[in-house]
Amino acid sequence: KRFVADASHELRTPLTSIQGNVDFLLQLDHPDAELQKETLADISSETRRLNRLVKELLTLAKADSGVSLNFQEVELSALLDEVVRQARFLAQGQNFHPVLDEAEGVVLRVDPDYFKQMLYIFLDNGFKYTPPGKNFFFKVARQENEVTLIFQDEGPGIPEKDLPHIFERFYRSETSRTGEGAGLGLAIAQWIIEAHGGKLRVESEENKGTTFFITLSILSLF
Ligand code: ADP
């Protein structure tokens, strides 16, 4: 019930804004080109936000209805190479350091689509919170039968009082109320990790940065 109420509320905000902007454009008799462009840009960004939100809500609805994942044997380094190639486009002046050599030869049992979706959530957040000029590391560490994926940023960190809540649906800390996220990313990531039998841990220090650790069992080595 609460989920539906929160989802409706989140959906209403961009819809109201789009409707307001369209009505505004419609009632202009002699539209100024600049004003028209600004209003259309607003509509475009609200539509993007809505699109992302609907996708996230769909993922959570599937999670709640017990969707079965399509597990496959996947070479970790090939999958990470592909993800990192795409992720480089997310950088806006941050120094991105992928350190992935320990993924070499590791085979995992994953649903590639969901697994990539989870990686992009941490990569997106890392780029979003790391200021230009600061570092963002994406590392792989191998233990005996496990690998750990590490996302380490030099962002603002997460206040201690927020830490226990960041994986809850619709939770955003005060410092990040603006921006386009609805607070669903980490809830989705946590579900995907659990569906893969993995473990998720976070360490954060204000004004220093945040590190997420995802540990998964290795299926085999080659
Ligand atoms: P969204 O989908 O809106 O980005 P998330 O579920 O991914 O939301 O994150 C929830 C909250 O956790 C964010 O609003 C932010 O306050 C905090 N957070 C997540 N990742 C980081 C990070 N790397 N650095 C600082 N804060 C973060």
py3Dmol code that shows the C-alpha trace and the ligand (Angstrom):
import py3Dmol

protein = """\
ATOM      1  CA  LYS A   1       0.000   0.000   0.000  1.00  0.00           C
ATOM      2  CA  ARG A   2       2.760   2.371   1.028  1.00  0.00           C
ATOM      3  CA  PHE A   3       4.729   1.459  -2.121  1.00  0.00           C
ATOM      4  CA  VAL A   4       1.775   2.301  -4.371  1.00  0.00           C
ATOM      5  CA  ALA A   5       1.187   5.572  -2.503  1.00  0.00           C
ATOM      6  CA  ASP A   6       4.863   6.583  -2.751  1.00  0.00           C
ATOM      7  CA  ALA A   7       5.029   5.549  -6.406  1.00  0.00           C
ATOM      8  CA  SER A   8       1.935   7.586  -7.280  1.00  0.00           C
ATOM      9  CA  HIS A   9       3.371  10.585  -5.511  1.00  0.00           C
ATOM     10  CA  GLU A  10       6.682  10.278  -7.386  1.00  0.00           C
ATOM     11  CA  LEU A  11       4.894   9.850 -10.718  1.00  0.00           C
ATOM     12  CA  ARG A  12       2.661  12.830 -10.116  1.00  0.00           C
ATOM     13  CA  THR A  13       5.514  15.315  -9.712  1.00  0.00           C
ATOM     14  CA  PRO A  14       6.960  15.057 -13.247  1.00  0.00           C
ATOM     15  CA  LEU A  15       3.493  14.649 -14.781  1.00  0.00           C
ATOM     16  CA  THR A  16       2.257  17.846 -13.130  1.00  0.00           C
ATOM     17  CA  SER A  17       5.327  19.688 -14.344  1.00  0.00           C
ATOM     18  CA  ILE A  18       4.931  18.415 -17.924  1.00  0.00           C
ATOM     19  CA  GLN A  19       1.251  19.310 -17.948  1.00  0.00           C
ATOM     20  CA  GLY A  20       1.975  22.785 -16.573  1.00  0.00           C
ATOM     21  CA  ASN A  21       4.642  23.441 -19.174  1.00  0.00           C
ATOM     22  CA  VAL A  22       2.523  22.212 -22.071  1.00  0.00           C
ATOM     23  CA  ASP A  23      -0.455  24.325 -20.944  1.00  0.00           C
ATOM     24  CA  PHE A  24       1.857  27.296 -20.630  1.00  0.00           C
ATOM     25  CA  LEU A  25       3.129  26.837 -24.208  1.00  0.00           C
ATOM     26  CA  LEU A  26      -0.425  26.398 -25.498  1.00  0.00           C
ATOM     27  CA  GLN A  27      -1.660  29.683 -24.073  1.00  0.00           C
ATOM     28  CA  LEU A  28       1.200  31.772 -25.502  1.00  0.00           C
ATOM     29  CA  ASP A  29      -0.013  33.883 -28.418  1.00  0.00           C
ATOM     30  CA  HIS A  30       3.349  35.137 -29.620  1.00  0.00           C
ATOM     31  CA  PRO A  31       5.824  32.630 -28.247  1.00  0.00           C
ATOM     32  CA  ASP A  32       9.325  33.898 -27.731  1.00  0.00           C
ATOM     33  CA  ALA A  33      11.736  31.355 -29.288  1.00  0.00           C
ATOM     34  CA  GLU A  34      14.077  31.335 -26.288  1.00  0.00           C
ATOM     35  CA  LEU A  35      11.264  30.830 -23.761  1.00  0.00           C
ATOM     36  CA  GLN A  36       9.779  28.116 -25.919  1.00  0.00           C
ATOM     37  CA  LYS A  37      13.118  26.295 -26.001  1.00  0.00           C
ATOM     38  CA  GLU A  38      13.585  26.528 -22.224  1.00  0.00           C
ATOM     39  CA  THR A  39      10.096  25.162 -21.630  1.00  0.00           C
ATOM     40  CA  LEU A  40      10.652  22.293 -24.055  1.00  0.00           C
ATOM     41  CA  ALA A  41      13.955  21.507 -22.337  1.00  0.00           C
ATOM     42  CA  ASP A  42      12.057  21.265 -19.012  1.00  0.00           C
ATOM     43  CA  ILE A  43       9.504  18.957 -20.577  1.00  0.00           C
ATOM     44  CA  SER A  44      12.296  16.826 -21.993  1.00  0.00           C
ATOM     45  CA  SER A  45      14.095  16.400 -18.673  1.00  0.00           C
ATOM     46  CA  GLU A  46      10.871  15.660 -16.788  1.00  0.00           C
ATOM     47  CA  THR A  47       9.986  13.067 -19.420  1.00  0.00           C
ATOM     48  CA  ARG A  48      13.404  11.464 -18.983  1.00  0.00           C
ATOM     49  CA  ARG A  49      12.860  11.340 -15.228  1.00  0.00           C
ATOM     50  CA  LEU A  50       9.438   9.778 -15.723  1.00  0.00           C
ATOM     51  CA  ASN A  51      10.866   7.204 -18.098  1.00  0.00           C
ATOM     52  CA  ARG A  52      13.540   6.166 -15.612  1.00  0.00           C
ATOM     53  CA  LEU A  53      11.011   6.043 -12.779  1.00  0.00           C
ATOM     54  CA  VAL A  54       8.616   3.802 -14.696  1.00  0.00           C
ATOM     55  CA  LYS A  55      11.488   1.427 -15.552  1.00  0.00           C
ATOM     56  CA  GLU A  56      12.543   1.279 -11.901  1.00  0.00           C
ATOM     57  CA  LEU A  57       8.996   0.680 -10.691  1.00  0.00           C
ATOM     58  CA  LEU A  58       8.608  -2.123 -13.219  1.00  0.00           C
ATOM     59  CA  THR A  59      11.807  -3.779 -11.971  1.00  0.00           C
ATOM     60  CA  LEU A  60      10.585  -3.621  -8.356  1.00  0.00           C
ATOM     61  CA  ALA A  61       7.141  -4.904  -9.322  1.00  0.00           C
ATOM     62  CA  LYS A  62       8.848  -7.884 -10.980  1.00  0.00           C
ATOM     63  CA  ALA A  63      11.025  -8.368  -7.912  1.00  0.00           C
ATOM     64  CA  ASP A  64       7.949  -8.436  -5.678  1.00  0.00           C
ATOM     65  CA  SER A  65       6.119 -10.901  -7.881  1.00  0.00           C
ATOM     66  CA  GLY A  66       9.064 -13.314  -7.712  1.00  0.00           C
ATOM     67  CA  VAL A  67      10.382 -13.072 -11.269  1.00  0.00           C
ATOM     68  CA  SER A  68      12.792 -15.896 -12.093  1.00  0.00           C
ATOM     69  CA  LEU A  69      16.191 -14.759 -13.284  1.00  0.00           C
ATOM     70  CA  ASN A  70      17.797 -16.098 -16.430  1.00  0.00           C
ATOM     71  CA  PHE A  71      21.075 -17.391 -14.971  1.00  0.00           C
ATOM     72  CA  GLN A  72      24.005 -18.066 -17.279  1.00  0.00           C
ATOM     73  CA  GLU A  73      27.689 -18.825 -16.890  1.00  0.00           C
ATOM     74  CA  VAL A  74      29.463 -15.567 -17.593  1.00  0.00           C
ATOM     75  CA  GLU A  75      33.131 -14.592 -17.860  1.00  0.00           C
ATOM     76  CA  LEU A  76      33.406 -11.728 -15.438  1.00  0.00           C
ATOM     77  CA  SER A  77      36.160  -9.791 -17.211  1.00  0.00           C
ATOM     78  CA  ALA A  78      34.346  -9.766 -20.572  1.00  0.00           C
ATOM     79  CA  LEU A  79      31.180  -8.503 -18.906  1.00  0.00           C
ATOM     80  CA  LEU A  80      33.049  -5.838 -16.923  1.00  0.00           C
ATOM     81  CA  ASP A  81      34.984  -4.659 -19.997  1.00  0.00           C
ATOM     82  CA  GLU A  82      31.705  -4.027 -21.771  1.00  0.00           C
ATOM     83  CA  VAL A  83      30.193  -2.208 -18.799  1.00  0.00           C
ATOM     84  CA  VAL A  84      33.289  -0.050 -18.284  1.00  0.00           C
ATOM     85  CA  ARG A  85      33.342   0.929 -21.984  1.00  0.00           C
ATOM     86  CA  GLN A  86      29.803   2.269 -21.600  1.00  0.00           C
ATOM     87  CA  ALA A  87      30.425   3.806 -18.188  1.00  0.00           C
ATOM     88  CA  ARG A  88      33.230   6.039 -19.463  1.00  0.00           C
ATOM     89  CA  PHE A  89      30.553   8.160 -21.153  1.00  0.00           C
ATOM     90  CA  LEU A  90      29.095   8.950 -17.714  1.00  0.00           C
ATOM     91  CA  ALA A  91      32.231  10.765 -16.570  1.00  0.00           C
ATOM     92  CA  GLN A  92      32.031  14.534 -16.380  1.00  0.00           C
ATOM     93  CA  GLY A  93      35.537  15.467 -15.401  1.00  0.00           C
ATOM     94  CA  GLN A  94      35.930  12.806 -12.688  1.00  0.00           C
ATOM     95  CA  ASN A  95      39.001  10.573 -12.839  1.00  0.00           C
ATOM     96  CA  PHE A  96      37.634   7.089 -13.405  1.00  0.00           C
ATOM     97  CA  HIS A  97      39.957   4.202 -12.466  1.00  0.00           C
ATOM     98  CA  PRO A  98      38.805   0.686 -13.326  1.00  0.00           C
ATOM     99  CA  VAL A  99      41.165  -1.894 -11.729  1.00  0.00           C
ATOM    100  CA  LEU A 100      39.809  -5.159 -13.016  1.00  0.00           C
ATOM    101  CA  ASP A 101      42.753  -7.556 -13.507  1.00  0.00           C
ATOM    102  CA  GLU A 102      41.628  -9.858 -10.676  1.00  0.00           C
ATOM    103  CA  ALA A 103      38.451 -10.584 -12.670  1.00  0.00           C
ATOM    104  CA  GLU A 104      40.595 -12.432 -15.209  1.00  0.00           C
ATOM    105  CA  GLY A 105      39.581 -16.103 -15.457  1.00  0.00           C
ATOM    106  CA  VAL A 106      36.593 -15.790 -13.107  1.00  0.00           C
ATOM    107  CA  VAL A 107      33.276 -17.354 -14.149  1.00  0.00           C
ATOM    108  CA  LEU A 108      30.097 -16.333 -12.317  1.00  0.00           C
ATOM    109  CA  ARG A 109      26.529 -17.539 -12.535  1.00  0.00           C
ATOM    110  CA  VAL A 110      24.514 -14.408 -13.259  1.00  0.00           C
ATOM    111  CA  ASP A 111      21.553 -13.016 -15.133  1.00  0.00           C
ATOM    112  CA  PRO A 112      23.563 -10.713 -17.412  1.00  0.00           C
ATOM    113  CA  ASP A 113      20.827  -8.087 -17.869  1.00  0.00           C
ATOM    114  CA  TYR A 114      20.009  -7.711 -14.184  1.00  0.00           C
ATOM    115  CA  PHE A 115      23.675  -7.967 -13.231  1.00  0.00           C
ATOM    116  CA  LYS A 116      24.613  -5.111 -15.574  1.00  0.00           C
ATOM    117  CA  GLN A 117      21.652  -3.071 -14.350  1.00  0.00           C
ATOM    118  CA  MET A 118      23.038  -3.443 -10.814  1.00  0.00           C
ATOM    119  CA  LEU A 119      26.564  -2.393 -11.876  1.00  0.00           C
ATOM    120  CA  TYR A 120      25.222   0.713 -13.624  1.00  0.00           C
ATOM    121  CA  ILE A 121      23.384   1.767 -10.467  1.00  0.00           C
ATOM    122  CA  PHE A 122      26.692   1.942  -8.541  1.00  0.00           C
ATOM    123  CA  LEU A 123      28.553   3.469 -11.492  1.00  0.00           C
ATOM    124  CA  ASP A 124      25.835   6.094 -11.996  1.00  0.00           C
ATOM    125  CA  ASN A 125      25.865   7.034  -8.330  1.00  0.00           C
ATOM    126  CA  GLY A 126      29.673   7.110  -8.254  1.00  0.00           C
ATOM    127  CA  PHE A 127      29.804   9.589 -11.122  1.00  0.00           C
ATOM    128  CA  LYS A 128      26.853  11.538  -9.757  1.00  0.00           C
ATOM    129  CA  TYR A 129      28.440  12.076  -6.347  1.00  0.00           C
ATOM    130  CA  THR A 130      32.143  12.365  -7.262  1.00  0.00           C
ATOM    131  CA  PRO A 131      32.983  16.011  -8.014  1.00  0.00           C
ATOM    132  CA  PRO A 132      34.954  16.821 -11.181  1.00  0.00           C
ATOM    133  CA  GLY A 133      38.693  16.354 -10.631  1.00  0.00           C
ATOM    134  CA  LYS A 134      38.180  13.752  -7.866  1.00  0.00           C
ATOM    135  CA  ASN A 135      38.717  10.002  -8.183  1.00  0.00           C
ATOM    136  CA  PHE A 136      36.245   7.197  -8.645  1.00  0.00           C
ATOM    137  CA  PHE A 137      37.609   3.626  -8.489  1.00  0.00           C
ATOM    138  CA  PHE A 138      35.933   0.459  -9.691  1.00  0.00           C
ATOM    139  CA  LYS A 139      37.988  -2.494  -8.448  1.00  0.00           C
ATOM    140  CA  VAL A 140      37.762  -6.260  -8.370  1.00  0.00           C
ATOM    141  CA  ALA A 141      39.361  -8.223  -5.530  1.00  0.00           C
ATOM    142  CA  ARG A 142      39.536 -12.005  -5.593  1.00  0.00           C
ATOM    143  CA  GLN A 143      39.502 -14.188  -2.508  1.00  0.00           C
ATOM    144  CA  GLU A 144      39.552 -17.979  -2.519  1.00  0.00           C
ATOM    145  CA  ASN A 145      36.035 -18.792  -3.731  1.00  0.00           C
ATOM    146  CA  GLU A 146      34.650 -15.288  -3.990  1.00  0.00           C
ATOM    147  CA  VAL A 147      35.077 -12.027  -5.837  1.00  0.00           C
ATOM    148  CA  THR A 148      34.350  -8.592  -4.452  1.00  0.00           C
ATOM    149  CA  LEU A 149      33.366  -5.698  -6.690  1.00  0.00           C
ATOM    150  CA  ILE A 150      34.320  -2.383  -5.101  1.00  0.00           C
ATOM    151  CA  PHE A 151      32.951   1.035  -6.026  1.00  0.00           C
ATOM    152  CA  GLN A 152      34.963   3.668  -4.215  1.00  0.00           C
ATOM    153  CA  ASP A 153      34.249   7.367  -4.652  1.00  0.00           C
ATOM    154  CA  GLU A 154      35.625  10.627  -3.307  1.00  0.00           C
ATOM    155  CA  GLY A 155      32.180  12.176  -3.005  1.00  0.00           C
ATOM    156  CA  PRO A 156      30.562  13.873   0.012  1.00  0.00           C
ATOM    157  CA  GLY A 157      29.998  10.613   1.903  1.00  0.00           C
ATOM    158  CA  ILE A 158      26.718   9.583   3.499  1.00  0.00           C
ATOM    159  CA  PRO A 159      25.737  10.935   6.943  1.00  0.00           C
ATOM    160  CA  GLU A 160      25.751   8.187   9.581  1.00  0.00           C
ATOM    161  CA  LYS A 161      22.075   8.692  10.334  1.00  0.00           C
ATOM    162  CA  ASP A 162      21.223   8.003   6.667  1.00  0.00           C
ATOM    163  CA  LEU A 163      23.391   4.908   6.230  1.00  0.00           C
ATOM    164  CA  PRO A 164      20.890   2.362   7.618  1.00  0.00           C
ATOM    165  CA  HIS A 165      18.219   3.695   5.238  1.00  0.00           C
ATOM    166  CA  ILE A 166      19.885   4.144   1.859  1.00  0.00           C
ATOM    167  CA  PHE A 167      18.736   0.726   0.608  1.00  0.00           C
ATOM    168  CA  GLU A 168      15.087   1.480   1.382  1.00  0.00           C
ATOM    169  CA  ARG A 169      12.735   2.262  -1.470  1.00  0.00           C
ATOM    170  CA  PHE A 170      12.283   5.987  -2.133  1.00  0.00           C
ATOM    171  CA  TYR A 171      14.914   6.962   0.431  1.00  0.00           C
ATOM    172  CA  ARG A 172      17.030   9.995  -0.444  1.00  0.00           C
ATOM    173  CA  SER A 173      19.192  11.798   2.039  1.00  0.00           C
ATOM    174  CA  GLU A 174      18.510  15.507   2.625  1.00  0.00           C
ATOM    175  CA  THR A 175      21.609  16.473   0.693  1.00  0.00           C
ATOM    176  CA  SER A 176      20.383  14.882  -2.514  1.00  0.00           C
ATOM    177  CA  ARG A 177      16.703  15.788  -2.683  1.00  0.00           C
ATOM    178  CA  THR A 178      17.261  17.538  -5.968  1.00  0.00           C
ATOM    179  CA  GLY A 179      18.370  15.708  -9.067  1.00  0.00           C
ATOM    180  CA  GLU A 180      16.515  13.148 -11.020  1.00  0.00           C
ATOM    181  CA  GLY A 181      16.621  10.035  -8.822  1.00  0.00           C
ATOM    182  CA  ALA A 182      13.629   8.788  -6.867  1.00  0.00           C
ATOM    183  CA  GLY A 183      15.672   6.841  -4.336  1.00  0.00           C
ATOM    184  CA  LEU A 184      15.002   3.454  -5.934  1.00  0.00           C
ATOM    185  CA  GLY A 185      18.445   2.661  -7.378  1.00  0.00           C
ATOM    186  CA  LEU A 186      20.018   1.077  -4.307  1.00  0.00           C
ATOM    187  CA  ALA A 187      16.823  -0.813  -3.401  1.00  0.00           C
ATOM    188  CA  ILE A 188      16.933  -2.400  -6.854  1.00  0.00           C
ATOM    189  CA  ALA A 189      20.677  -3.093  -6.597  1.00  0.00           C
ATOM    190  CA  GLN A 190      20.208  -4.788  -3.233  1.00  0.00           C
ATOM    191  CA  TRP A 191      17.450  -7.015  -4.595  1.00  0.00           C
ATOM    192  CA  ILE A 192      19.572  -8.012  -7.635  1.00  0.00           C
ATOM    193  CA  ILE A 193      22.563  -8.850  -5.420  1.00  0.00           C
ATOM    194  CA  GLU A 194      20.433 -10.963  -3.074  1.00  0.00           C
ATOM    195  CA  ALA A 195      18.858 -12.752  -6.061  1.00  0.00           C
ATOM    196  CA  HIS A 196      22.434 -13.706  -7.046  1.00  0.00           C
ATOM    197  CA  GLY A 197      23.202 -14.989  -3.565  1.00  0.00           C
ATOM    198  CA  GLY A 198      25.621 -12.097  -3.032  1.00  0.00           C
ATOM    199  CA  LYS A 199      26.374  -9.786  -0.123  1.00  0.00           C
ATOM    200  CA  LEU A 200      26.343  -5.988  -0.123  1.00  0.00           C
ATOM    201  CA  ARG A 201      28.157  -3.734   2.323  1.00  0.00           C
ATOM    202  CA  VAL A 202      28.817  -0.002   2.480  1.00  0.00           C
ATOM    203  CA  GLU A 203      31.410   2.133   4.256  1.00  0.00           C
ATOM    204  CA  SER A 204      31.166   5.888   4.195  1.00  0.00           C
ATOM    205  CA  GLU A 205      32.798   8.865   5.812  1.00  0.00           C
ATOM    206  CA  GLU A 206      31.471  12.390   5.438  1.00  0.00           C
ATOM    207  CA  ASN A 207      33.669  14.663   3.328  1.00  0.00           C
ATOM    208  CA  LYS A 208      35.847  11.704   2.363  1.00  0.00           C
ATOM    209  CA  GLY A 209      33.767   9.346   0.274  1.00  0.00           C
ATOM    210  CA  THR A 210      31.755   6.185   0.018  1.00  0.00           C
ATOM    211  CA  THR A 211      32.684   2.602  -0.832  1.00  0.00           C
ATOM    212  CA  PHE A 212      30.266  -0.165  -1.759  1.00  0.00           C
ATOM    213  CA  PHE A 213      31.415  -3.833  -1.606  1.00  0.00           C
ATOM    214  CA  ILE A 214      29.560  -6.582  -3.471  1.00  0.00           C
ATOM    215  CA  THR A 215      30.730 -10.123  -2.778  1.00  0.00           C
ATOM    216  CA  LEU A 216      29.724 -13.064  -4.973  1.00  0.00           C
ATOM    217  CA  SER A 217      30.617 -16.751  -5.146  1.00  0.00           C
ATOM    218  CA  ILE A 218      32.869 -17.814  -7.999  1.00  0.00           C
ATOM    219  CA  LEU A 219      31.347 -20.604 -10.095  1.00  0.00           C
ATOM    220  CA  SER A 220      34.634 -21.694 -11.665  1.00  0.00           C
ATOM    221  CA  LEU A 221      38.037 -20.449 -12.830  1.00  0.00           C
ATOM    222  CA  PHE A 222      39.744 -20.899 -16.185  1.00  0.00           C
TER     223      PHE A 222
END
"""
ligand_1 = """\
27
ADP
P 18.648 7.361 -6.655
O 18.095 6.264 -7.502
O 17.713 8.503 -6.413
O 20.038 7.804 -7.046
P 19.691 5.566 -4.644
O 18.793 4.514 -4.104
O 20.690 5.156 -5.684
O 18.783 6.755 -5.177
O 20.456 6.247 -3.438
C 19.732 6.589 -2.249
C 20.471 7.700 -1.508
O 21.729 7.225 -1.056
C 20.800 8.918 -2.367
O 19.748 9.843 -2.348
C 22.009 9.471 -1.672
O 21.605 10.257 -0.589
C 22.698 8.244 -1.123
N 23.840 7.778 -1.970
C 23.849 6.708 -2.792
N 25.056 6.530 -3.360
C 25.857 7.514 -2.862
C 27.227 7.874 -3.049
N 28.033 7.175 -3.859
N 27.704 8.935 -2.358
C 26.888 9.640 -1.528
N 25.579 9.367 -1.325
C 25.062 8.311 -1.979
"""
view = py3Dmol.view(width=600, height=400)
view.addModel(protein, "pdb")
view.setStyle({"model": 0}, {"cartoon": {"style": "trace"}})
view.addModel(ligand_1, "xyz")
view.setStyle({"model": 1}, {"stick": {}})
view.zoomTo()
view.show()
